[in-house]
Amino acid sequence: MKPSRRSILKSLGAVVASHWVLRANHVFAATPMRIGVIGAGSLGGTVGRLWVEAGHEVMFSSRHPEQLASRIRGLGPRASVGQPKAAAEFGTVLLLAIPFEALPQVGRELRSAYRDKIVLDATNPWGASRSDVYREAREFGVAQTVAKYMPGARLARAFSAVDATVVETSATRSAGRIGMPIASDDAAAMQVAARLVRDAGCDPVIVGNLTAASVFEPGGPGFRAHLTAPELRKRLGLSDAD
Ligand SMILES: NC(=O)c1ccc[n+]([C@@H]2O[C@H](COP(=O)([O-])OP(=O)(O)OC[C@H]3O[C@@H](n4cnc5c(N)ncnc54)[C@H](OP(=O)(O)O)[C@@H]3O)[C@@H](O)[C@H]2O)c1
């Protein structure tokens, strides 16, 4: 059967659209990003440094930036230090690496700065606490609790399930690069998370949406597994294509 003019135009439109999506992705992937690291302790400090080395511009936050400045100076001109609000405003992408207890306060105080931005969420309710935010994480899930306190953020769970020391050595490990589980409800946030995981010397393992992130919460099979990507996929029952 001869294809109709309408169906030819429709297919052509799809080809042009996919060309532009691929092109946009290519340009995006080749461009250094401006990243705000909210909480530059063990995890944020380590991952932020790896991103600076990968060519990104990173502002590391501290409530006492003067104490952090000497550590950051050695990283060169792509690294800077500021208060949490300044780092959140600086970044087009943010890494959230604060203690879980600080989530309600940070979520409230930085709201205007993170709204509509991609936020890679590495936080965990780690250790014992009687606080409401820990109780909510136990009851409703970690990702869901972060989403509640960070309204308007385009969240991806990333860097939450691997120790900072393992991220630091991932690219040079004799056992192979570490598989980093990531999850998001937002396709663009997932894509950015995957790229920044690679740029930190790890291999992304796409687990699914934020609900699926429960498999790499503390206590889940993907938490601190410290496996390569194929090994982690196997443990989580994911196909090789994921
Ligand atoms: N360490 C790891 O291996 C690892 C791995 C995966 C996930 N995580 C998760 O990542 C998060 C950070 O862990 P970490 O080990 O990096 O902790 P950390 O070394 O204690 O660093 C936390 C940082 O958060 C900042 N901070 C604390 N309270 C804050 C507040 N109210 N407002 C703004 N900033 C605040 C602190 O900066 P200032 O005091 O300078 O302001 C500090 O540098 C936790 O949720 C943890 O569960 C950690």
The ligand as a Tripos MOL2 file, in Angstrom:
@<TRIPOS>MOLECULE
LIG
   48    52     1     0     0
SMALL
NO_CHARGES

@<TRIPOS>ATOM
      1 N1         30.0650    9.8930   53.3600 N.am      1 LIG1
      2 C1         29.6430    8.9520   52.5130 C.2       1 LIG1
      3 O1         30.4030    8.0140   52.1580 O.2       1 LIG1
      4 C2         28.2360    9.0040   51.9610 C.ar      1 LIG1
      5 C3         27.8950    8.1370   50.9120 C.ar      1 LIG1
      6 C4         26.6140    8.1870   50.3750 C.ar      1 LIG1
      7 C5         25.6800    9.0820   50.8830 C.ar      1 LIG1
      8 N2         26.0340    9.8980   51.9290 N.ar      1 LIG1
      9 C6         25.0050   10.8460   52.4240 C.3       1 LIG1
     10 O2         25.4140   12.1500   52.0540 O.3       1 LIG1
     11 C7         25.0520   13.0770   53.0780 C.3       1 LIG1
     12 C8         26.3210   13.7780   53.5530 C.3       1 LIG1
     13 O3         27.1820   12.8130   54.1330 O.3       1 LIG1
     14 P1         28.6940   13.1660   54.4950 P.3       1 LIG1
     15 O4         29.2790   11.9160   55.0040 O.co2     1 LIG1
     16 O5         29.3220   13.8680   53.3650 O.co2     1 LIG1
     17 O6         28.4890   14.1460   55.7290 O.3       1 LIG1
     18 P2         29.5070   15.2530   56.2680 P.3       1 LIG1
     19 O7         30.8950   14.8730   55.9630 O.co2     1 LIG1
     20 O8         29.1080   15.4940   57.6950 O.co2     1 LIG1
     21 O9         29.1440   16.5430   55.3990 O.3       1 LIG1
     22 C9         27.8810   17.1360   55.4730 C.3       1 LIG1
     23 C10        28.0000   18.5760   55.0360 C.3       1 LIG1
     24 O10        26.7020   19.1700   55.1230 O.3       1 LIG1
     25 C11        26.8390   20.5070   55.5480 C.3       1 LIG1
     26 N3         25.6710   20.8340   56.3870 N.ar      1 LIG1
     27 C12        25.3230   20.3000   57.5770 C.ar      1 LIG1
     28 N4         24.1990   20.8560   58.0410 N.ar      1 LIG1
     29 C13        23.8400   21.7890   57.1210 C.ar      1 LIG1
     30 C14        22.7680   22.7200   57.0510 C.ar      1 LIG1
     31 N5         21.8390   22.8160   58.0140 N.pl3     1 LIG1
     32 N6         22.7040   23.5390   55.9770 N.ar      1 LIG1
     33 C15        23.6440   23.4670   54.9880 C.ar      1 LIG1
     34 N7         24.6980   22.6080   55.0060 N.ar      1 LIG1
     35 C16        24.7770   21.7810   56.0710 C.ar      1 LIG1
     36 C17        28.1230   20.5960   56.3500 C.3       1 LIG1
     37 O11        28.8090   21.7510   55.9240 O.3       1 LIG1
     38 P3         29.1700   22.9840   56.9020 P.3       1 LIG1
     39 O12        29.1280   22.4800   58.3220 O.co2     1 LIG1
     40 O13        30.5260   23.3730   56.4690 O.co2     1 LIG1
     41 O14        28.1330   24.0080   56.5990 O.co2     1 LIG1
     42 C18        28.9290   19.3650   55.9460 C.3       1 LIG1
     43 O15        30.0940   19.6550   55.2290 O.3       1 LIG1
     44 C19        24.3530   12.2810   54.1720 C.3       1 LIG1
     45 O16        22.9600   12.3610   54.0060 O.3       1 LIG1
     46 C20        24.8540   10.8670   53.9340 C.3       1 LIG1
     47 O17        23.9500    9.8750   54.3880 O.3       1 LIG1
     48 C21        27.2700    9.8890   52.4540 C.ar      1 LIG1
@<TRIPOS>BOND
     1     1     2 1
     2     2     3 2
     3     2     4 1
     4     4     5 ar
     5     4    48 ar
     6     5     6 ar
     7     6     7 ar
     8     7     8 ar
     9     8     9 1
    10     8    48 ar
    11     9    10 1
    12     9    46 1
    13    10    11 1
    14    11    12 1
    15    11    44 1
    16    12    13 1
    17    13    14 1
    18    14    15 2
    19    14    16 1
    20    14    17 1
    21    17    18 1
    22    18    19 2
    23    18    20 1
    24    18    21 1
    25    21    22 1
    26    22    23 1
    27    23    24 1
    28    23    42 1
    29    24    25 1
    30    25    26 1
    31    25    36 1
    32    26    27 ar
    33    26    35 ar
    34    27    28 ar
    35    28    29 ar
    36    29    30 ar
    37    29    35 ar
    38    30    31 1
    39    30    32 ar
    40    32    33 ar
    41    33    34 ar
    42    34    35 ar
    43    36    37 1
    44    36    42 1
    45    37    38 1
    46    38    39 2
    47    38    40 1
    48    38    41 1
    49    42    43 1
    50    44    45 1
    51    44    46 1
    52    46    47 1
@<TRIPOS>SUBSTRUCTURE
     1 LIG1         1 GROUP 0 **** ****
